[in-house]
Amino acid sequence: MKSITIQGKKRESVGKAATRTLRNADQVPCVVYGGNEPLHFSTDEKSFKGLVYTPDANTVNLELADGTKIHAILQDIQFHPVTDKIIHADFYQLHDDKPVEIEVPVRLTGRARGVVNGGVLRFNMRKLKVRAIPANLPDEIVIDITPMRIGHKKYVESIRTEDFTILHPDNAVIVAIRTSRTAVSDDDDEEENQEATSEDTAAEGAGEQ
């Protein structure tokens, strides 16, 4: 999984007054969990641009002014209810042998056969929560929808893998092709019947010659 770097410095005081001062200076108070003890630090709000305001999933390389370096993931983030400014963030330190949970984007490829025939694409789950050790965390989950016909659905069960665990029920629908008033039939049986009829007609024509 791709990583972005966030630079900051350890917080000497974690009281309300110190926190208010940080926020007034456009600094975000943060905490890293998962180590021997929580680590409090602050960083510029602009540091979150490539982490929060993006559809991509990323891990984080935290680099603090005292030389501390921590590989982590964003676990929780809080926004001001009026201004939408980031007011707090929690991170979780990654360890090579410990599974973690994170949401990753789903990317669809191809053009569904059902859509070509007038069906409507319903993309229900644009992100999926997964659990894996850091080395197996995917950047995205890719689904080829080309063979999907009208009425077809792609369930979580159909994309499970041994590399990571998808934390959703097997019967959760990720994407579906629904019919519409302008849709035409794309049923395989009809195509097979048409092909058979064409073959029979050709055979009869050959016999009459």
Backbone hydrogen bonds, N-H to C=O, Kabsch-Sander energy under -0.5 kcal/mol:
donor,donor_aa,acceptor,acceptor_aa,energy
4,I,59,T,-2.0
6,I,61,N,-2.3
8,G,63,E,-1.9
9,K,42,S,-1.9
11,R,40,H,-2.2
12,E,10,K,-0.5
19,T,15,G,-2.2
20,R,16,K,-2.5
21,T,17,A,-2.0
22,L,18,A,-2.0
23,R,19,T,-2.2
24,N,20,R,-2.1
25,A,21,T,-0.9
25,A,22,L,-0.8
26,D,23,R,-1.7
27,Q,22,L,-2.7
28,V,43,T,-3.5
30,C,41,F,-3.3
31,V,89,A,-1.8
32,V,39,L,-2.5
33,Y,31,V,-0.5
33,Y,91,F,-2.8
39,L,32,V,-2.1
40,H,38,P,-0.5
41,F,30,C,-2.2
42,S,9,K,-2.3
43,T,28,V,-1.5
45,E,26,D,-2.2
47,S,44,D,-2.0
48,F,45,E,-1.6
49,K,46,K,-1.6
51,L,48,F,-1.3
52,V,48,F,-3.1
53,Y,48,F,-0.8
53,Y,49,K,-0.7
54,T,52,V,-1.4
57,A,139,D,-0.6
59,T,2,K,-2.7
60,V,72,A,-3.5
61,N,4,I,-3.2
62,L,60,V,-0.8
62,L,70,I,-3.3
63,E,6,I,-2.6
63,E,61,N,-0.5
64,L,62,L,-0.5
64,L,68,T,-2.9
65,A,8,G,-1.7
67,G,64,L,-2.2
70,I,62,L,-2.2
72,A,60,V,-3.0
72,A,70,I,-0.5
73,I,92,Y,-1.8
75,Q,73,I,-0.5
75,Q,90,D,-2.8
76,D,90,D,-1.7
78,Q,88,H,-2.7
80,H,85,K,-2.9
84,D,80,H,-1.8
87,I,78,Q,-2.7
88,H,78,Q,-1.2
89,A,29,P,-1.4
90,D,76,D,-3.1
91,F,31,V,-3.1
92,Y,73,I,-2.5
93,Q,33,Y,-3.5
94,L,71,H,-3.4
98,K,95,H,-1.7
100,V,132,A,-2.7
102,I,130,V,-2.2
104,V,128,L,-2.7
106,V,126,R,-2.7
107,R,141,I,-2.8
109,T,143,I,-2.5
112,A,110,G,-0.5
113,R,146,T,-1.7
114,G,148,M,-2.8
116,V,112,A,-1.9
117,N,113,R,-1.4
118,G,115,V,-1.9
119,G,114,G,-3.0
120,V,178,R,-3.3
122,R,176,A,-3.0
123,F,121,L,-0.6
124,N,122,R,-1.0
124,N,174,I,-1.4
125,M,174,I,-1.7
126,R,124,N,-0.5
128,L,104,V,-2.6
130,V,102,I,-2.8
131,R,165,T,-2.5
132,A,100,V,-2.0
136,N,133,I,-2.0
137,L,134,P,-1.2
141,I,105,P,-2.4
142,V,140,E,-0.5
143,I,107,R,-2.6
145,I,109,T,-2.5
145,I,143,I,-0.7
148,M,145,I,-1.7
151,G,177,I,-3.2
152,H,149,R,-2.4
154,K,175,V,-3.0
155,Y,153,K,-0.6
156,V,172,A,-1.9
157,E,170,D,-2.1
158,S,155,Y,-1.0
159,I,156,V,-1.8
160,R,157,E,-0.9
161,T,164,F,-0.7
165,T,131,R,-2.8
167,L,129,K,-2.9
167,L,165,T,-0.6
168,H,166,I,-1.2
172,A,169,P,-1.7
174,I,154,K,-3.0
174,I,172,A,-0.6
175,V,154,K,-1.0
176,A,122,R,-2.0
177,I,152,H,-2.4
178,R,120,V,-3.0
178,R,176,A,-0.6
183,A,180,S,-1.4
184,V,117,N,-3.0
191,E,187,D,-1.3
192,E,188,D,-2.6
193,N,189,D,-2.4
194,Q,190,E,-2.3
195,E,191,E,-2.5
196,A,192,E,-2.4
197,T,193,N,-2.5
198,S,194,Q,-2.3
199,E,195,E,-2.1
200,D,196,A,-2.4
201,T,197,T,-2.5
202,A,198,S,-2.1
203,A,199,E,-2.2
204,E,200,D,-2.5
205,G,201,T,-2.2
206,A,202,A,-1.9
207,G,203,A,-1.9
208,E,204,E,-1.5
209,Q,205,G,-0.8
